[in-house]
Amino acid sequence: MKKFFLMAVIALAATTAKAQLWVGGELGYNSSKTKIEQTVYNTTTTQTIADNSGFTFKPELVYDLNDNWSLGFALGFKHSNNSSSVTTNAWSVEPFARYKFAEAGDVKFFLDGGLAYESVHFNSTGADNAEGYGVFVRPGLSYEVSDNVCFDAHLGNLSYMFAKQGDEKTNAFELKAASAFTFGVYFKF
């Protein structure tokens, strides 16, 4: 048993000898406005029927185990509101593993796979709060600007999510190709 424990410690030390810690994340903002233009008796009027905005903040810690494998943890916050005075706040937690499968110069291609949990709180609607959990796989690429700075981009999403809001339960399978693009900046320590 002592030999097994010693071998496990040596294997772990060898695996983490090149380990690096990356700190960074994603920050986003969105805004949309829907207008209707109507002409009646040569008079044109424009009416705004929807005005939505929101932001996302998702810091991440990524720990490189070796040249190909990393472990990460993301903690996200989303806020949105619309012209109907509905405000939504959501918290998410995402532990994940990253596998870097190819590289071309300073660009590395990777897959993130992990678990997700999200809690959503609705203000001003009287609606029940919601929570969900699931699994995801996201392809991406990383461009190292220097030894200590890199830019990451995720290009799509494959996920399964289970959500519950009051008595309503939802199962969702999602495949997004180009419509789910995110971008982040990371610093190595």
N, C-alpha and C positions, 0 to 999 in steps of 0.2 A: 504494500500500500504506500509506503514511503517513497519507493522508486517511482510509482505511478504519479504521485503528487509532485515529485521533483521534476519529472519529465513534462508534466502539464505546465509547471511554472516556467521551465526553460522554453517550451513551445510558445507560451504567451509572451515572454520577453522577446523572443526572436520575431514574433509577429508584429509587436508594437515598437520595435527598435526604430523604424522610420516614421513613426506616427506623427501626424501634424494635426493641429486644431484650427479649424476655420470658423470664423464668426462673421455672420452677415445676414442677408435675408432679402425680402421683397417688400416694396412699397408701391401701392397703386392708387389711382384715382379714376373715377368714371363719372360722366355726366351725360345725360340725354334729355332731349326736349322734343315732344311731339306736338306739331301744330297742324291745325286744319284751316285751310283758306277757302272761303265761301263767297261767291259772287251772286248777289240778288239785286235785280234792277240796276245794273251798272255800278253797284256799290260793293266793293270787296272788303271783307272783314277777315281778320286772322285771329284765331282763338287757340291758346295753349291748352291742350287737354291732358298732358302729362309732363311733369318736370321731375326727373330723378337724378340723384347724385349719391356718391358713396366713396369710401376709401378702404384700403386694405393695408394692414401692417403685419408682416410675418417674419420675425427674427428666427434665425436658425443657427445651430451649432453642428458642425460636421467634423468627425474625428477620423482621419485616414489611418486605417489599420496597416495597409501596405499600398503598393502601386495600383492595385485593382479594386480593393474593397474599402468602404467607408461606412461608418454608422452615423446617423444624424437624428436630430430632434428639432421640430419646429413648433412654435407656439404662435398662433395667429389670432388677429382681431379684425373683424369687418364691421363697418357701420354704413348704413344706407338710409336715405329718407326720400320721400316723394311728395308730390303736390297734394296728396290726400292726407298729409300730416301723419303718415305711418312711418315710424322709425324702427329700424331693425338693428340689433347688436348681436354679433355672433363671436364666440370663442372657439378655437380649435386647437387640438393637440395631435401631432403627427410624428411618431417615431418611424424611422425608415432606414433601409440599407441601400447603399449605392454601389453599383458594379460598373466600373469603367472598362468598356470592351474594345475600344479602338482609339487611336490617336493619330493626328496629322499635324506635326509641328507643335505649336502651342495649344492646339484645340484637342480636347478630349471628349469622346462621346460616351454617354452613360445611361443607365436605367436606374431609376429610383423605385423601390417597392416598399410598401409599408402599410401601416394601420392608421386610421383616422377616427377622431371623435370630435363632434361639434355640438355646441349648445347654443340655441338661438332664442333671443328674448325679443318679443314684439311690444313696442310701446304704443299707446293711443288706439289700439284696435280691440282690446278685450280678448284677443285670441290667446289660446294656450301657448306656452313656451314649447319649443321643439328640441329634440336631441336626436343625434344619429351617429352611427359608427359604420365603418366599412374597411375595405382594402383597396389599394390603388397601385398602379404601375405607370410611371411617367418617364418617357424618353427625354433626354436633354443633351446639351453640350456645354462645355466649360472652356473659356479662353483665358489663359494665364497671361496677364499684362506684365507681371513681374514675379519674383519669387514669393512675394507676400500679398499680391492682389490678383483676384480673378473675377470674371463675369460669368454667370451661369444663366442659361435660358432653358426653360422646359417647353417642349413643343408638342403638346397634346396630353391626353389622359385616357387611361382605361381603368374603370373603377366599378365597384359594386358597393352600394350603400343601403343600409337599413335605417329608417327614420321613424320617429313616433312623435305625434303632436296630439295631445289629449287621447281620445279613443282611436284616432286614425293612425294606421301603420302603412308605411310605404317601403317597397323594395325597388331599387333602381339600379339598372346596369347601364353604364355610360361609356361610349367610345367617342372621344373628340380628337380630331386630327389637328387642323390648323386653327380652330376657334379658341383653343385654350393655351395662349402664349403668355408665359410669365418670364420676368427678367430680374436678376438679383446681382448684388455686389458682395464679395466675400474677402475677408482679410485673414491671413494666416499668422498664427502665433507659435 
